[in-house]
Each structure stands twice: as C-alpha cells, then as structure tokens.
Amino acid sequence: MNYRIIFATILIFCIKSYSQTINVLTPNGSERVDSCVETNITWTSSGTSEYYNIYYSINGGADWVSVASSYNTVENSFDWNVPNTSSVNCLVKVTDALNENIFDISDQFFIIDGALILLYPSGNENFIAGNTIQLTYGFNEEQVNSIKIEYSVDGGGSWLTEADNVQATGYYDWTIPNLPNNELTKIRLTDTQDVSCKSFENEINFSINSSVTVLYPNGGETLSSKVGNQGDTVIMNNGPETLNSGSFYDDGGLYNNYSSQSYQKTFTPDFPLNKIRVTFQSYNLEQGDNIYIYDGDDDSDVLLGTISGNSNNQTAYTATNRYGQLTVKFVSDGDSNFDKGWDAIISSVGTEHYNVNWSIIGTSNYFDIDYSIDEGNSWTRVVSNYYSTTGSYSWQIPNTPTNSGRLKVTDSQNGNVVDISDQNFTILEADPMIILDTPNGGEEYFPDQFVLLEWRSAFFGDSVRIDYSINNGIDWINVIPSTSNTSNSFGWIVPPTPSDQVYVRLSDPSNSSNSDSSDDLFTIYNYIKVTSPSSATLTRCSSEDIQWKAGATSGVYKLEWSID
C-alpha cells in the first residue's frame, strides 16, 4: 500500500474541513442604494460559527458603524434598513462574531443616496442674528414630499420648530434667530411621513452671533445734566403728563390690544426750554380708529398729523409752540374691533444732549437703555423697546449727580445680549432754570389791574423773589421778597407807576444770579391815557374824535382842553 498517497489525501481533507472564510456578495461595489429602504446584504462563508457582526462605512472604511451583532443565520443574508445618509465611498463588512479576524469587505465602493440630507450649513459657520440664509438640502423626490425644519441652540439638547410642514424644494430661507451661541447650533430636517428614518441633523455645529458694545459713554466722560426723571411708561388715558422721556403705549400696553375707549392726553416737557417729541415706532389701528397729534395743550391747536392703518416705519412729531406741548387724541369708532395699537417713544428736544452710541452685531434692533449712578449696583430705565439700526440715542442727562455713572444697553428681545460702560463716568448737577412767561414784553397795564405773573422752572428751589423796574432795568422795586415756586404763578396788582420802560424779574431769594426777566419792555399807563387826538396840528371848525384808555376809574370822565 502507498501510505504517502493516503496521508496526503487525509491532509487535504483536513485542510478543507477547517478552512474559515467569509466572502461578501452584495453590496460588493458600484451599486446605488436608496436610504430608508431595505437592501439585502449577502455573503458566503465556510467554517464559521454562523454568528456574524455586520458593519457599514461611508468613508471608505476609516470608520465603521454596527448594523447587527452576533446575528445568527445559516442563509448568509441580512435585510439592512439603509440609514438616511449620503456617500459614494460606502462599504459593508461581515465578520465572524466569535473571531473578527475572519471577515470580508465589499470589493469596491457603492453609493448610498440620501432620502433627506442637509447640505448647507455644513458646520463651523458663524452667522449674524437677523440675517437670512438659504438652507439647502438634497432629497429623494420619490420618497419625500413635505418636511419639518427645526433648529437647536444648545447642541441638540432641545429643538425649536422653524417650519412644521413645508413642501420639499431643496431650499428654505431661514432668518437667523436672535439666540447667540458659540458652536451650539444645529439644523434638523425630518420627513413628515417618515420621522423614524428620513431625518437628518448636521454633525458639525455652527454659531450665531448677536451682540452690543457700548461706545459712548464708556468711562471717564463728564456729562452735564439738564432734565428730570426718565424712563416713565405712559399708558394712554385722559391724564396730562409732564416728563422728559419714556415709552408711550395705547391703553392695552405694549402687548395687549387697545379698547374702544377714546382718550386725549397732553404732554408737557419737564424742562422749560424743551419741546416734546412723540415718535411712533409702529402702529396697528383697526379701520375707523385714528390718532390725531396737535401742536399745543388742546385739540383746538394746530393739527400736526393724523395716524391710521398699519405701519412699522418710524413717524415723529415735534412741538413748535412756546411751551413745547403736544396733545395726542385717540378716537375710536366705537365698534368691537380692536387691534394692537401703538408703540411710541416720548422724548424732549431743545437743550443740550449727548449721542449715546453702541455697536450692533445681529440683535432685534430694539433696545432697553438704562443708567446707573452707583457703578451698576442699581439701574434706572431711560427708554424701553427703542428701535435703532445705527446704535444711537439722543440722551438728555437727568439731574442725578454722580462720579459713578454707568450706561447699559440691552437687546429688548434677548436680555442676554447686553453691554455696560467699561468704566465710570461723571454726571454734573443741573443748573437752576426759571423762565418768565407773562408779562414778557409789549403788554399794556393800568394801575390797580390784576395781572397773573406766570413762569416755568426746573431745579430752582422752593421760593421766588419778584421785582419790577420802570426805568429799563436800571433800578428795581420789590414786589414780594419770597413767594412759593410751586404754583408757577403770582397775582400782581399793578402799581400806579406809569412808564413805558417796565420789566418784571424773577430770582432766587438766596442767589440773585439765578433769575429771568421779561424779554422786552411793557407799559404801565396812568389811570387814564389819551390816545387820540395824537396829531400836533388840528384843523379849526373840524370834528375830531377824542379817545382814551383807562383803568381802575369810575367810568365817568371830565374832558378839558387847553391852548397853552
């Protein structure tokens, strides 16, 4: 017997019995596979445990994603629900679950067509809040009809809906939300009919930028104060208001609709030299409802403008009258249809102001402005919800002297977007101010006549001294050494000191340099003042009217004439 041949036969048989192989059949290269559709992974094997681990790669085998672990089969087949991804460098790998050194990989790359894939933004971008970008995405037109668009600003921890059900077109105009973050923004697209598979979110996050930076005053400046309190919120009603600045809303406030009630309100500046300005930032009025703005303290004054309908454009009206007053009249048509009303800013113009400036990146363009006199430990509102695309506000400094002033600018719609002056600035105390309104020049009075002296003042003190002059201000005669400044008026009985060179002067009893007098001369007549005839020559035998003015007389007169 040939033992050598028998041994060789046995050796060949043993090698065949213990050979362990896996050979991937599909997908094995060049195939095109649709996402979210089952495709069959098949392979041949020899001498394996019949338990398999199955993987796929979309980056040419650099990374592998598990599809199945310890999958038991004698048919060497697995129905793979292809994930929603897109790549031309895809591979499948099948390994023996008990010995992963026994494996096979697709011979060549195959293609996975994504059902719904975000293309832009792709990650690492830095977008400005308020700008509009075009989201672009690829989608399988046979599988996807409408989608849901969401975004996250906390790295995917929570999601906000941008569009709930929009037709799939491959693009969407997205206005960047005012939610700044550093590389924490994601976009998620989801097929409304298949939320389990046809959903995609960007792996690499991007950023949203929104910020303000106070430029002036930013520290070290010295500002002169001129006006009183600021930051009032005025709701429309019939009560008059004396103020420097503040927010002005309909009777529903900033967020609620107005009612059917009609109102009329007069605004007066708190500083004598100022004029009130009302700036309507936006308004929404139901048809038949109107706002009227008058140049004065009543609706009989000059009509400056009428507001109706809807607008988001700024519309401003400024008083031109001596007292700087505006009257706003809202007239409702009385029906039950109401709208949002208006968002307006009341301000004063005329005296010295400072242009507060800040830089803007993104933001809502609506800002709250506050100031502090204690280095930022407490804050006082200057104006709320102020609209600006340039980062500028004309600020009249309130009479709050301090060496520890700070300014704060905050995005009204996102309180996290805020900046404060880097260092302290100084606010100087306001100078006293008093203005005499009546008599102010050109008036004609008679002895014993009652005249109401009227004035306006700011930071002046509690008392006023009143004097008058009959010789063009060379000498002064005291009317009263001290009277209350509260009423801004004093009843004066005109003295019997005839003159056409008369002034009235108001002054601080303790500091005469703080004063104001009539702008021009006025006249005190004698009790009787002949006004005609005034001609030096009369014609004899002719008729001439004799006319006179009189005050504090009996009303019965004796007429005489003289030729010498």
C-alpha positions in Angstrom: 0.0 0.0 0.0 1.1 3.6 -0.8 1.0 5.2 2.7 2.3 8.5 1.3 -0.7 8.9 -1.0 -3.2 8.0 1.7 -1.5 10.6 4.1 -1.7 13.3 1.5 -5.4 12.6 0.9 -6.1 12.8 4.6 -4.1 16.1 4.9 -6.1 17.7 2.1 -9.4 16.6 3.6 -8.4 18.2 7.0 -7.4 21.5 5.4 -10.7 21.7 3.7 -12.7 20.8 6.8 -11.1 23.5 8.9 -10.8 26.4 6.3 -12.8 29.5 7.7 -13.8 32.1 5.2 -16.4 34.9 4.6 -17.0 36.5 1.2 -19.3 39.5 0.8 -21.5 39.2 -2.2 -23.9 42.3 -2.0 -23.4 45.1 -2.0 -20.0 44.4 -3.3 -19.2 47.6 -5.3 -20.7 50.1 -7.8 -24.3 49.5 -6.6 -26.6 52.5 -5.9 -28.7 52.0 -2.8 -31.6 54.2 -1.6 -31.7 55.4 2.0 -34.6 54.3 4.3 -35.2 51.3 2.0 -34.3 47.7 2.9 -31.5 46.2 0.9 -30.1 42.6 1.1 -26.6 42.1 2.5 -25.4 38.6 1.4 -22.2 36.7 1.8 -20.8 33.2 1.6 -19.0 31.5 4.4 -17.1 28.5 5.3 -16.1 27.0 8.6 -17.6 30.0 10.6 -19.6 30.0 13.8 -22.7 31.1 11.9 -22.9 34.1 14.2 -21.9 37.4 12.5 -21.2 41.0 13.1 -22.2 43.3 10.3 -20.9 46.8 9.7 -21.1 49.6 7.1 -18.8 52.5 6.4 -19.5 55.8 4.5 -15.9 57.0 4.5 -14.0 54.2 2.7 -13.5 52.1 5.8 -12.0 54.7 8.0 -14.9 54.3 10.4 -17.4 51.5 10.8 -21.0 51.6 12.1 -22.6 48.4 13.5 -25.6 47.1 11.8 -26.0 43.8 13.6 -24.2 42.0 16.4 -24.0 38.2 16.9 -26.5 37.8 14.1 -27.2 34.0 13.7 -28.0 32.8 10.2 -27.3 29.8 8.0 -28.7 31.6 5.0 -25.9 34.3 5.0 -28.3 37.0 4.4 -29.4 40.2 6.3 -32.2 42.7 5.5 -30.5 46.0 6.1 -32.7 49.2 6.5 -30.3 51.6 4.9 -29.8 54.7 7.1 -30.5 58.3 5.9 -27.0 59.2 4.8 -25.3 60.1 1.5 -21.9 58.9 0.3 -20.1 57.5 -2.7 -17.5 55.7 -0.5 -19.6 53.1 1.1 -18.5 49.6 2.2 -20.1 46.7 4.0 -18.1 44.4 6.3 -19.2 41.0 7.6 -17.2 39.3 10.4 -17.4 36.1 12.4 -18.9 37.2 15.7 -16.6 34.8 17.6 -13.5 35.7 15.7 -13.5 39.1 14.0 -10.2 38.2 12.3 -12.4 36.2 9.9 -14.1 38.9 7.8 -14.7 40.2 4.3 -15.4 43.7 3.0 -17.0 44.9 -0.2 -14.6 44.7 -3.1 -15.4 48.3 -4.2 -17.3 51.3 -3.0 -21.0 51.5 -3.5 -23.3 54.6 -3.3 -26.0 55.4 -0.8 -28.5 58.0 -2.0 -29.7 60.0 1.0 -33.5 60.5 1.3 -33.2 63.8 3.0 -29.7 65.4 3.5 -28.8 68.9 4.8 -26.1 70.4 2.5 -25.8 73.9 3.9 -24.9 75.0 6.5 -22.4 72.2 6.8 -20.8 73.2 10.1 -18.4 75.7 11.6 -20.2 78.7 10.0 -20.7 81.9 12.0 -24.0 83.6 11.2 -25.3 87.0 12.3 -28.7 87.1 14.0 -31.3 88.7 11.9 -29.7 87.9 8.6 -31.4 85.5 6.2 -29.5 82.5 4.8 -30.7 79.8 2.4 -30.8 76.3 3.9 -30.1 73.9 1.1 -30.8 70.1 1.2 -30.9 67.1 -1.1 -33.9 64.9 -1.1 -35.4 61.9 -2.9 -38.3 63.3 -4.8 -40.0 59.8 -5.0 -39.8 59.4 -1.2 -40.1 62.9 0.3 -42.9 65.5 -0.3 -43.0 67.7 2.8 -40.6 68.3 5.7 -40.3 69.7 9.2 -37.5 72.1 9.9 -36.1 72.5 13.4 -33.1 74.2 15.0 -31.3 73.8 18.3 -29.1 76.4 20.0 -27.9 74.1 22.8 -26.1 71.4 20.8 -29.3 69.3 20.2 -30.4 69.3 23.8 -33.7 70.9 22.8 -35.3 71.8 19.5 -37.3 74.8 18.2 -39.7 74.4 15.3 -39.0 76.8 12.3 -41.5 75.3 9.9 -43.8 72.4 10.7 -44.9 71.3 7.3 -43.4 72.8 4.2 -43.1 71.4 0.7 -39.7 69.9 -0.1 -38.0 72.1 -2.7 -34.3 71.7 -1.8 -34.0 75.1 -0.2 -35.6 77.3 2.6 -34.9 80.9 3.5 -34.1 81.0 7.2 -33.9 84.2 9.2 -31.2 83.6 11.9 -32.8 83.8 15.3 -31.6 86.2 17.9 -30.2 83.4 20.1 -26.4 83.8 20.1 -24.2 80.9 21.0 -20.8 79.6 20.3 -20.9 76.5 18.0 -24.0 75.1 19.6 -26.4 75.5 16.7 -27.9 72.6 14.7 -30.4 72.2 12.0 -32.7 69.1 11.8 -34.8 68.1 8.7 -37.5 65.5 9.1 -39.8 63.9 6.5 -43.3 64.5 7.8 -44.4 61.0 6.6 -41.4 59.0 7.9 -39.9 60.5 11.0 -38.1 57.4 12.1 -35.6 57.2 9.2 -35.9 60.2 7.0 -34.4 62.7 9.4 -31.1 64.5 9.3 -29.2 66.9 11.5 -25.8 68.4 10.9 -23.0 66.6 12.8 -20.7 69.7 13.0 -22.3 72.6 14.8 -22.3 76.3 13.7 -22.5 79.6 15.6 -25.0 82.5 15.9 -23.5 85.9 16.7 -25.6 88.8 18.3 -24.0 91.5 20.5 -24.0 95.1 21.5 -21.0 97.1 22.7 -21.4 100.5 24.5 -19.1 103.0 22.8 -20.2 106.3 24.5 -20.2 107.0 27.4 -17.8 104.2 28.1 -15.9 105.7 31.0 -14.1 108.9 32.0 -16.5 111.3 30.4 -18.1 114.3 32.3 -21.7 114.9 31.3 -23.9 117.9 32.2 -27.3 117.2 33.5 -30.3 119.1 32.1 -33.6 117.3 32.8 -35.5 115.4 35.4 -36.6 111.8 35.8 -36.6 109.4 32.9 -37.9 106.0 32.0 -41.6 106.6 32.6 -44.1 104.2 30.9 -47.2 106.1 29.8 -50.4 104.4 29.1 -53.0 106.3 27.0 -55.7 107.9 29.2 -57.1 111.5 29.7 -54.5 112.5 32.4 -51.8 115.1 31.4 -48.2 114.1 31.7 -45.1 116.2 32.5 -41.9 114.3 31.6 -38.7 114.2 29.8 -38.8 110.8 28.1 -40.4 107.4 28.3 -42.4 104.8 26.5 -45.9 105.5 25.3 -48.5 102.8 24.6 -52.2 102.6 23.9 -54.5 101.6 26.8 -53.7 97.9 26.2 -50.0 98.4 26.8 -47.2 97.0 24.6 -48.6 93.5 24.3 -52.4 93.7 24.5 -54.9 95.2 22.1 -56.5 98.6 22.8 -60.1 99.1 23.8 -62.9 101.0 22.2 -62.4 104.0 24.6 -61.4 107.4 23.2 -58.8 109.5 25.0 -57.0 112.8 24.9 -53.6 113.4 26.6 -51.4 116.4 26.7 -47.6 116.1 27.2 -45.5 118.9 28.7 -41.7 118.9 28.9 -40.2 118.9 32.4 -37.6 121.4 31.3 -38.7 124.9 30.3 -36.6 125.1 27.1 -37.6 121.7 25.7 -40.1 120.6 23.2 -42.0 117.3 23.3 -41.4 114.9 20.5 -43.5 111.7 20.0 -42.1 109.0 17.8 -44.4 106.2 16.7 -42.2 103.2 16.1 -45.1 101.1 14.9 -48.8 101.1 15.0 -51.7 98.8 14.1 -55.1 100.5 14.1 -58.4 99.0 13.1 -60.2 100.7 10.3 -62.2 103.7 11.6 -59.8 104.3 14.6 -57.5 107.3 14.3 -54.7 109.2 16.2 -54.5 113.0 16.0 -51.5 115.0 17.1 -51.9 118.7 18.0 -49.2 121.4 18.5 -50.3 122.6 21.9 -52.3 121.7 25.0 -55.7 121.2 23.3 -57.3 119.7 20.2 -58.1 123.3 19.1 -54.4 123.8 18.4 -52.7 123.2 15.0 -53.1 119.6 13.8 -49.6 118.2 13.1 -50.7 114.9 11.8 -53.2 112.0 11.6 -52.3 108.3 12.0 -54.4 105.4 10.8 -53.9 101.9 9.5 -50.7 99.9 10.0 -47.0 100.8 9.8 -43.7 99.6 11.1 -41.9 102.8 10.0 -41.0 105.5 12.5 -43.2 108.6 12.4 -42.2 111.6 14.6 -44.0 114.8 15.6 -42.3 117.7 17.5 -44.0 120.6 19.2 -43.2 124.1 18.0 -45.3 126.2 20.4 -43.8 128.3 23.2 -44.5 125.8 26.0 -43.3 122.7 24.0 -46.6 120.8 24.5 -48.2 118.1 22.3 -51.7 116.8 22.6 -52.4 113.2 21.4 -56.0 112.3 20.8 -57.2 108.8 20.1 -60.6 108.5 18.5 -62.3 105.1 18.4 -65.1 104.4 16.0 -66.8 102.6 18.9 -67.2 99.1 17.4 -65.9 95.9 18.9 -63.0 95.5 16.5 -59.6 96.3 18.2 -56.0 96.0 17.0 -52.6 96.0 18.6 -52.4 99.8 19.0 -49.0 101.6 19.0 -45.5 101.5 20.4 -44.2 105.1 20.7 -41.3 106.9 22.4 -41.8 110.3 24.2 -38.7 112.4 24.2 -37.7 116.1 24.6 -35.6 118.2 22.2 -34.1 121.6 22.5 -31.5 121.5 25.2 -28.0 120.0 25.4 -27.9 116.3 24.7 -25.4 113.5 24.2 -25.4 110.9 21.5 -25.2 107.6 23.2 -23.6 105.1 20.8 -23.2 101.4 20.7 -22.1 98.9 18.1 -24.6 96.3 16.8 -24.0 92.8 15.6 -27.2 91.0 14.8 -29.8 91.8 17.6 -33.5 92.6 17.2 -32.8 96.3 16.7 -35.0 97.1 19.7 -33.1 98.1 22.9 -33.6 99.0 26.5 -31.3 101.8 27.8 -30.6 102.1 31.5 -28.2 104.2 33.5 -26.7 103.7 37.0 -25.3 106.3 39.5 -23.8 103.6 41.7 -21.4 101.8 39.4 -24.1 99.3 38.2 -25.4 98.1 41.6 -28.9 99.5 40.6 -30.3 100.7 37.4 -32.8 103.4 36.2 -34.5 103.0 32.8 -34.0 105.7 30.2 -36.2 104.2 27.5 -37.7 100.8 26.7 -38.0 99.0 23.4 -36.2 101.8 21.5 -35.8 101.0 17.8 -32.4 101.7 16.2 -30.5 100.2 13.4 -27.5 102.5 13.9 -26.9 102.2 17.7 -27.6 105.8 18.6 -29.9 107.6 21.1 -30.1 111.3 21.9 -29.8 111.4 25.7 -30.5 114.4 27.8 -28.8 113.7 31.1 -31.1 113.5 34.2 -30.2 115.6 37.3 -28.6 112.8 39.2 -25.1 114.0 40.0 -22.6 111.2 40.5 -19.0 110.1 39.9 -20.0 106.5 39.4 -22.2 106.6 36.3 -22.6 103.7 34.0 -24.8 103.1 30.9 -26.3 99.7 29.9 -27.7 98.8 26.5 -29.8 95.6 26.3 -31.5 93.9 23.4 -35.2 94.2 24.3 -35.9 90.7 22.9 -33.0 88.9 24.4 -31.7 90.1 27.8 -28.5 88.1 27.3 -27.4 90.4 24.6 -26.2 93.3 26.8 -23.2 95.6 27.4 -22.3 98.1 30.1 -19.8 101.0 30.1 -16.3 99.7 30.9 -15.6 102.4 33.4 -17.4 105.1 35.5 -18.4 108.5 34.1 -19.4 111.7 35.8 -22.8 113.5 35.8 -22.7 117.1 37.0 -25.6 118.7 38.9 -28.0 120.7 36.7 -28.1 124.5 36.8 -31.3 126.1 38.2 -33.6 127.4 35.4 -36.6 129.8 35.5 -38.4 131.4 32.6 -40.9 134.2 32.9 -43.8 133.7 30.5 -46.1 136.7 31.5 -45.5 139.6 31.2 -42.9 139.1 28.6 -43.0 142.3 26.6 -45.5 144.5 24.7 -48.3 144.3 27.3 -50.2 147.4 28.4 -51.5 147.6 32.0 -53.2 150.2 34.2 -52.7 150.9 38.0 -54.7 148.5 40.3 -55.2 146.0 37.5 -54.8 142.3 38.5 -52.1 140.5 36.4 -51.2 136.9 36.8 -47.4 136.6 36.6 -46.6 133.1 35.2 -43.4 131.2 34.8 -41.8 127.8 34.4 -38.8 126.5 36.3 -36.5 123.5 36.9 -34.2 122.7 39.8 -34.9 126.2 41.0 -35.8 125.8 44.7 -39.0 126.4 46.7 -39.2 130.2 46.6 -39.1 133.1 44.1 -38.4 136.8 44.6 -40.3 139.2 42.4 -39.2 142.7 41.4 -40.1 145.2 38.7 -38.4 148.1 37.1 -39.8 151.3 35.5 -36.6 152.6 34.1 -35.4 149.8 31.7 -33.8 147.7 34.5 -31.6 150.4 36.0 -33.4 150.2 39.3 -35.6 147.5 40.7 -38.6 147.8 43.0 -39.5 144.7 45.1 -43.0 143.2 44.7 -42.5 140.4 47.2 -39.3 139.1 48.8 -40.3 135.4 48.6 -43.3 133.5 47.3 -43.9 129.8 46.6 -42.5 128.4 43.4 -44.9 125.5 43.3 -47.8 127.1 41.5 -45.6 128.8 38.9 -47.8 131.9 39.2 -48.4 135.0 41.3 -51.2 137.5 41.3 -49.8 141.1 40.9 -51.8 144.3 41.5 -50.2 146.8 39.0 -48.9 149.8 40.9 -49.6 153.5 40.0 -46.1 154.0 38.5 -46.7 154.9 34.8 -43.9 154.1 32.5 -43.2 152.5 29.1 -39.9 151.1 30.3 -41.2 148.3 32.6 -39.7 144.9 33.3 -40.6 142.1 35.7 -37.8 140.0 37.2 -37.9 136.6 39.0 -34.9 135.5 41.0 -33.8 133.0 43.7 -34.1 134.8 47.1 -30.8 133.4 48.1 -28.9 133.8 44.8 -30.0 136.7 42.6 -27.8 135.4 39.7 -30.4 132.7 39.1 -33.1 134.8 37.5 -35.1 135.7 34.4 -36.9 138.9 33.4 -39.3 139.9 30.7 -37.8 139.5 27.2 -39.0 143.0 26.2 -40.4 146.2 27.8 -44.1 146.6 28.6 -46.1 149.6 29.6 -47.9 150.8 32.8 -50.3 153.6 31.9 -51.6 156.3 34.2 -55.2 155.7 35.2 -56.2 157.5 32.1 -54.3 157.6 28.8 -55.5 159.8 25.9 -54.8 158.0 22.7 -56.5 160.5 20.2 -56.0 163.1 19.1 -52.3 162.5 18.8 -51.6 164.9 16.0 -49.7 168.0 16.7 -51.9 170.1 14.5 -55.7 170.1 14.3 -57.9 172.0 11.8 -60.3 174.5 13.4 -64.0 174.1 12.9 -63.5 170.4 12.2 -64.6 167.3 14.0 -62.1 165.2 15.9 -62.7 162.0 18.0 -61.2 162.1 21.5 -60.3 158.6 22.6 -58.6 157.3 25.7 -57.7 154.2 27.7 -58.5 153.9 31.3 -58.1 151.5 34.2 -59.4 151.5 37.8 -61.5 154.6 37.2 -65.2 155.4 38.0 -66.1 155.2 34.3 -67.4 158.9 34.4 -65.0 161.4 32.9 -64.4 165.1 32.7 -63.0 166.4 29.3 -61.0 169.6 29.1 -58.8 171.2 26.6 -56.1 173.8 26.6 -54.3 176.0 24.1 -51.3 176.9 26.3 
